[in-house]
Amino acid sequence: MSKSSRDSAEGAGWGSAEPGAYRTLMPVRTEKLSWLSPSTLWAARNGVLASWFGDPTGRTRSRWVAQRAAAGAPADKVIVRDDPDRFSFLIVGDTGEGDDPQYAVVPGLLKAGRDTRFAVLASDVIYPVGSADDYGTKFFRPYRDYRAPIYAIPGNHDWYEDLGAFMRVFCDDAEPLPPQPAPRMFSRARLRSLLWHRPRPDDGRHLDEARKLRSAPDQQAVQPGPYWAVDAGPVRIVGIDTGLLGTVDAEQGAWLREVSAGDRPKILVTGSPLYVDGEHHPCAIEGGGTVDDIVRDPAHHYVAAIGGDIHNYQRYPVDVDGRTVQYVVAGGGGAFMHATHTIPRVSVAGVTEDDFRSYPLRGDSLAFYSALYGRRLRLRRLFTLTEAEATAVIAERLGIRTGRAPGGDARVTARTRIVAGLLGTARRPERRKRFRLPVRKLYTSVFSPGSATYSPPFFKCFLRLDVTPEAVRLRCYAATGNRAQEEDPPVEDEVTIPLR
């Protein structure tokens, strides 16, 4: 097994490593998606409109579910598979940007996942707005050589066109929803409707051609709707749709409570992680209660809750009344990288830094962003930190033992401290009280989305879960874009989760 980022800087992808062969999988011409482009931000406006004028996701989702039920989808939305008691599957989150970081994941995924029975895409299958004509280069082409079914749950970006393309691809070529009556004049709903982004009338004209890339019988999967459960071997995998704003409507909440009952061990897959960046986000259910209430209920036997949306890997082993539930962030499957160096020293729900795991390591994240903004600002000599310098300043600012030692020659200077501060690096809790400038919040909400880059290391990842009647072994594999990590994908984190 190759070295990981916890073992060495070379394992993280730094240095003069040989670029991988992932580019041979890409189309000759690819779209370079910029999240700082006004046209991209305008196309993805529905999330902002929903937060201002009311979120219509729940009603639209209910209409999709009713349509699928009328077409014969099972009422309980459970997919019953014939997997044996011992099998493996993949989880990949936030995949569909269609550029170098997405395709860089593919060689390692095919190698580490060659014997897996199926895969699950956890949130944001297509960026920026879930268009049907983007599925060719952002779904069918990258995974054309994965010889097993792929199930998916939508993320907020898949909802930016009211989920129509997602339903066509994953739900038995679902027909478009009939138009709704116009909202009454001078209402918030009317204003939202006037500004709402909708798909082009001819969107999807290339979809039939794109489907040919994954047309083999062993690649086919049909799911009953945007949320579902899969009974596979000894476990039940429950996928929920958290829509535009990271919430669950009452109808889906009632289904989740029903499908969670029983002694069968369960794994939740959600578009919004329940623990992330050192904070607890329990995910509200319309009408009362939260998703995490259901996960924590011992009668439901959840052993893990895995969420996308945030584009990195994090794991929080939370003690819940004497048993451990693994809360995982797994959104590093292909979109731009969300920083980890902005995560404060972890102390949440009894989980401390000794228990917490992340990929990329905070030092690698800081070095990545310092190089990125050093190039963009044309201040490379001033702004760029080596991975050793970045790791050393992380250790100082957070007062933690880093996942990889910074090296004996690493020095923390005034320059490294200034760069770390400008890039939103977190501080120790007792020191944050003295400095109230919202640098970290500003950085993570405004500057981090501009982090698209097209040369390794990319710090992408995917999960492989090996299931037996006794336990699930969860491994986080890294994808840097370098050939060494393509040929032998390194394991960045591994945990065995008991089922009994």
NUGU-176290 format. One record per residue (C-alpha): residue in one letter; z negated, x negated, y. Coordinates in steps of 0.25 Angstrom, whole numbers, padded with zeros to 4 digits, always signed. Example, Ala and Ser with C-alpha at 12.3 -4.5 7.8 and 13.67 -1.06 7.14 Angstrom:
! residues 2
A-0031-0049-0018 S-0029-0055-0004 
***
This chain:
! residues 500
M+0000+0000+0000 S+0004-0006+0014 K-0007-0009+0024 S-0011+0002+0034 S-0014+0001+0049 R-0029+0000+0045 D-0025-0013+0037 S-0016-0020+0047 A-0008-0019+0060 E+0004-0021+0051 G+0000-0009+0043 A+0000-0001+0056 G+0014-0005+0059 W+0012-0015+0069 G+0019-0028+0070 S+0034-0032+0067 A+0035-0023+0055 E+0049-0019+0050 P+0053-0005+0054 G+0054+0005+0043 A+0067+0012+0038 Y+0063+0026+0043 R+0074+0026+0054 T+0085+0027+0043 L+0079+0041+0040 M+0081+0045+0055 P+0093+0052+0061 V+0102+0043+0069 R+0098+0049+0082 T+0084+0055+0084 E+0077+0062+0095 K+0067+0054+0102 L+0057+0064+0105 S+0049+0062+0118 W+0036+0070+0120 L+0036+0066+0135 S+0050+0072+0137 P+0049+0085+0146 S+0060+0092+0137 T+0051+0089+0125 L+0038+0094+0132 W+0046+0107+0137 A+0051+0110+0123 A+0037+0109+0117 R+0031+0118+0128 N+0026+0129+0118 G+0013+0123+0115 V+0009+0123+0130 L+0015+0137+0132 A+0006+0142+0121 S-0006+0136+0126 W-0004+0142+0140 F+0002+0156+0137 G-0004+0159+0123 D+0000+0154+0109 P+0010+0162+0102 T+0010+0154+0089 G+0001+0163+0081 R+0009+0175+0083 T+0022+0168+0080 R+0016+0161+0068 S+0012+0175+0063 R+0026+0180+0064 W+0031+0168+0056 V+0021+0171+0045 A+0025+0185+0045 Q+0040+0182+0044 R+0037+0172+0032 A+0029+0183+0025 A+0040+0193+0026 A+0049+0183+0020 G+0040+0181+0008 A+0031+0170+0011 P+0018+0170+0004 A+0007+0178+0011 D-0003+0167+0008 K+0006+0156+0013 V+0003+0148+0002 I+0013+0138-0005 V+0010+0136-0019 R+0015+0123-0025 D+0016+0118-0039 D+0010+0104-0036 P+0001+0097-0046 D-0014+0095-0044 R-0010+0080-0040 F+0000+0079-0029 S+0003+0073-0015 F+0009+0079-0002 L+0011+0074+0012 I+0007+0078+0026 V+0015+0074+0038 G+0011+0079+0052 D+0019+0080+0065 T+0032+0074+0060 G+0044+0080+0067 E+0048+0071+0079 G+0060+0066+0072 D+0060+0052+0077 D+0055+0038+0072 P+0040+0042+0070 Q+0044+0053+0061 Y+0054+0046+0052 A+0045+0034+0051 V+0035+0042+0043 V+0046+0046+0032 P+0048+0034+0024 G+0033+0032+0021 L+0031+0047+0019 L+0043+0047+0009 K+0036+0035+0002 A+0022+0040+0002 G+0026+0054-0001 R+0037+0053-0012 D+0028+0060-0022 T+0022+0070-0014 R+0024+0085-0017 F+0026+0090-0002 A+0023+0087+0012 V+0017+0095+0024 L+0021+0093+0038 A+0008+0095+0047 S+0013+0100+0060 D+0024+0097+0070 V+0036+0097+0060 I+0046+0096+0072 Y+0045+0090+0086 P+0046+0094+0098 V+0047+0109+0096 G+0050+0112+0081 S+0065+0114+0083 A+0073+0118+0070 D+0084+0108+0073 D+0074+0096+0073 Y+0070+0098+0059 G+0082+0090+0054 T+0078+0077+0060 K+0063+0080+0060 F+0060+0086+0047 F+0072+0087+0037 R+0077+0073+0039 P+0064+0065+0039 Y+0059+0072+0026 R+0072+0073+0019 D+0068+0063+0008 Y+0054+0069+0006 R+0057+0076-0007 A+0046+0087-0007 P+0043+0100+0001 I+0037+0099+0016 Y+0028+0110+0021 A+0024+0110+0036 I+0015+0116+0046 P+0020+0118+0060 G+0014+0110+0072 N+0015+0115+0087 H+0028+0108+0089 D+0034+0117+0078 W+0029+0129+0085 Y+0036+0125+0098 E+0048+0134+0093 D+0039+0145+0087 L+0040+0138+0073 G+0054+0143+0070 A+0060+0130+0065 F+0048+0127+0057 M+0048+0140+0050 R+0063+0139+0047 V+0061+0125+0040 F+0048+0127+0033 C+0047+0142+0030 D+0060+0146+0022 D+0069+0146+0035 A+0061+0157+0042 E+0069+0166+0051 P+0066+0166+0066 L+0055+0175+0071 P+0061+0188+0078 P+0059+0187+0093 Q+0046+0194+0099 P+0045+0204+0110 A+0044+0197+0124 P+0030+0196+0129 R+0026+0205+0141 M+0029+0200+0155 F+0020+0192+0163 S+0012+0188+0151 R+0008+0174+0146 A+0016+0176+0133 R+0028+0180+0142 L+0028+0167+0149 R+0025+0159+0136 S+0038+0166+0130 L+0046+0162+0142 L+0043+0147+0141 W+0042+0146+0126 H+0051+0136+0119 R+0060+0142+0108 P+0070+0136+0099 R+0085+0135+0103 P+0093+0147+0097 D+0101+0137+0089 D+0089+0129+0084 G+0090+0126+0069 R+0105+0125+0068 H+0104+0111+0061 L+0092+0116+0052 D+0100+0119+0039 E+0107+0106+0040 A+0093+0099+0041 R+0087+0106+0029 K+0097+0099+0020 L+0089+0086+0022 R+0078+0092+0014 S+0085+0102+0005 A+0081+0097-0009 P+0073+0107-0017 D+0061+0099-0018 Q+0060+0098-0003 Q+0059+0113+0000 A+0047+0120+0005 V+0045+0134+0010 Q+0031+0137+0017 P+0027+0151+0021 G+0025+0149+0035 P+0019+0139+0046 Y+0006+0139+0039 W+0004+0139+0023 A-0004+0134+0012 V+0001+0125+0000 D-0006+0125-0013 A-0003+0112-0019 G-0010+0107-0032 P-0025+0108-0030 V-0025+0109-0014 R-0020+0119-0004 I-0014+0114+0009 V-0015+0124+0020 G-0005+0122+0032 I-0008+0129+0045 D+0000+0131+0058 T-0008+0128+0071 G+0004+0132+0080 L+0006+0128+0094 L-0009+0126+0099 G-0016+0122+0086 T-0022+0135+0082 V-0021+0145+0071 D-0018+0160+0072 A-0027+0171+0066 E-0017+0174+0055 Q-0015+0160+0051 G-0030+0158+0052 A-0033+0170+0042 W-0023+0164+0032 L-0029+0150+0033 R-0043+0156+0030 E-0037+0163+0018 V-0028+0151+0012 S-0040+0142+0014 A-0049+0150+0005 G-0052+0145-0009 D-0056+0132-0017 R-0043+0125-0016 P-0044+0112-0008 K-0036+0113+0005 I-0029+0104+0015 L-0026+0110+0029 V-0013+0105+0036 T-0013+0109+0051 G-0005+0107+0063 S-0018+0104+0071 P-0028+0094+0065 L-0042+0099+0065 Y-0048+0085+0068 V-0040+0076+0077 D-0043+0065+0087 G-0058+0065+0084 E-0059+0080+0088 H-0060+0093+0080 H-0049+0104+0082 P-0053+0115+0072 C-0040+0124+0075 A-0044+0138+0080 I-0039+0150+0073 E-0036+0162+0081 G-0047+0172+0080 G-0058+0162+0076 G-0061+0150+0068 T-0054+0137+0066 V-0045+0131+0055 D-0056+0120+0053 D-0066+0131+0050 I-0057+0135+0038 V-0055+0120+0034 R-0070+0117+0035 D-0074+0130+0027 P-0079+0124+0013 A-0073+0137+0006 H-0059+0132+0010 H-0060+0118+0004 Y-0051+0111+0014 V-0051+0096+0012 A-0042+0092+0023 A-0036+0097+0036 I-0023+0089+0040 G-0017+0092+0054 G-0005+0087+0061 D-0002+0088+0076 I-0008+0074+0080 H+0001+0063+0077 N-0008+0053+0070 Y-0017+0053+0058 Q-0032+0056+0058 R-0042+0059+0048 Y-0056+0065+0049 P-0065+0067+0037 V-0074+0078+0041 D-0087+0082+0034 V-0087+0097+0032 D-0100+0102+0026 G-0100+0090+0016 R-0086+0089+0013 T-0075+0081+0020 V-0063+0088+0026 Q-0052+0078+0030 Y-0046+0082+0043 V-0033+0074+0046 V-0023+0073+0057 A-0009+0070+0051 G+0001+0071+0062 G+0008+0057+0061 G+0020+0061+0054 G+0031+0058+0064 A+0028+0062+0079 F+0023+0053+0090 M+0010+0047+0087 H-0003+0053+0093 A-0013+0042+0097 T-0025+0039+0089 H-0031+0029+0099 T-0035+0041+0107 I-0044+0046+0096 P-0059+0044+0100 R-0069+0038+0091 V-0070+0049+0080 S-0083+0057+0079 V-0080+0071+0075 A-0085+0080+0064 G-0093+0069+0058 V-0080+0060+0057 T-0082+0046+0064 E-0073+0034+0066 D-0077+0029+0052 D-0071+0042+0045 F-0059+0044+0055 R-0045+0039+0051 S-0032+0039+0060 Y-0018+0033+0060 P-0014+0026+0068 L-0026+0018+0070 R-0031+0019+0085 G-0028+0005+0088 D-0013+0007+0082 S-0012+0019+0091 L-0016+0012+0103 A-0007+0000+0101 F+0005+0010+0098 Y+0003+0017+0111 S+0000+0005+0119 A+0014-0001+0114 L+0021+0013+0117 Y+0016+0014+0131 G+0018-0001+0134 R+0032+0001+0131 R+0034+0014+0139 L+0026+0009+0151 R+0033-0005+0150 L+0019-0012+0150 R+0019-0018+0136 R+0011-0030+0139 L+0001-0022+0146 F+0000-0010+0137 T+0003-0014+0123 L-0009-0016+0114 T-0008-0023+0101 E-0013-0016+0089 A-0025-0025+0089 E-0028-0023+0103 A-0027-0008+0102 T-0036-0008+0090 A-0047-0017+0097 V-0047-0008+0109 I-0048+0005+0101 A-0060-0002+0094 E-0067-0005+0107 R-0064+0009+0114 L-0068+0017+0102 G-0079+0008+0096 I-0073+0010+0082 R-0069+0001+0070 T-0054+0002+0070 G-0046+0005+0058 R-0040-0009+0059 A-0047-0021+0065 P-0040-0025+0078 G-0040-0040+0074 G-0048-0052+0080 D-0039-0055+0091 A-0038-0041+0097 R-0045-0041+0111 V-0049-0029+0119 T-0045-0032+0134 A-0044-0024+0147 R-0030-0022+0144 T-0032-0016+0130 R-0043-0007+0136 I-0034-0002+0147 V-0022+0001+0138 A-0031+0008+0128 G-0037+0017+0139 L-0024+0021+0145 L-0019+0025+0131 G-0030+0035+0129 T-0038+0027+0119 A-0051+0034+0116 R-0065+0028+0119 R-0078+0029+0113 P-0085+0043+0115 E-0097+0036+0123 R-0087+0029+0133 R-0077+0041+0134 K-0088+0049+0142 R-0087+0038+0153 F-0072+0039+0155 R-0067+0053+0157 L-0052+0050+0160 P-0044+0058+0150 V-0035+0047+0146 R-0036+0049+0131 K-0033+0064+0133 L-0022+0061+0143 Y-0016+0051+0134 T-0016+0059+0121 S-0010+0071+0128 V+0000+0065+0137 F+0004+0051+0133 S+0003+0051+0118 P+0015+0061+0115 G+0024+0051+0121 S+0021+0041+0110 A+0035+0042+0102 T+0039+0029+0098 Y+0051+0024+0089 S+0046+0011+0083 P+0035+0008+0073 P+0024+0009+0071 F+0023+0024+0072 F+0010+0027+0066 K+0015+0039+0058 C+0008+0045+0046 F+0008+0055+0034 L-0001+0060+0024 R-0001+0060+0009 L-0010+0069+0001 D-0012+0066-0014 V-0019+0078-0020 T-0027+0079-0033 P-0037+0090-0038 E-0048+0081-0034 A-0044+0075-0020 V-0033+0073-0010 R-0029+0059-0005 L-0024+0059+0009 R-0017+0047+0014 C-0011+0044+0028 Y+0001+0036+0027 A+0006+0028+0039 A+0021+0027+0044 T+0023+0017+0055 G+0038+0016+0054 N+0038+0001+0049 R+0044-0002+0035 A+0031-0007+0029 Q+0024+0007+0031 E+0037+0014+0026 E+0038+0006+0013 D+0023+0007+0010 P+0016+0018+0019 P+0002+0014+0022 V-0010+0023+0020 E-0018+0024+0033 D-0029+0033+0028 E-0033+0039+0015 V-0043+0049+0010 T-0046+0056-0003 I-0051+0071-0001 P-0058+0077-0012 L-0054+0091-0016 R-0066+0094-0025 
***
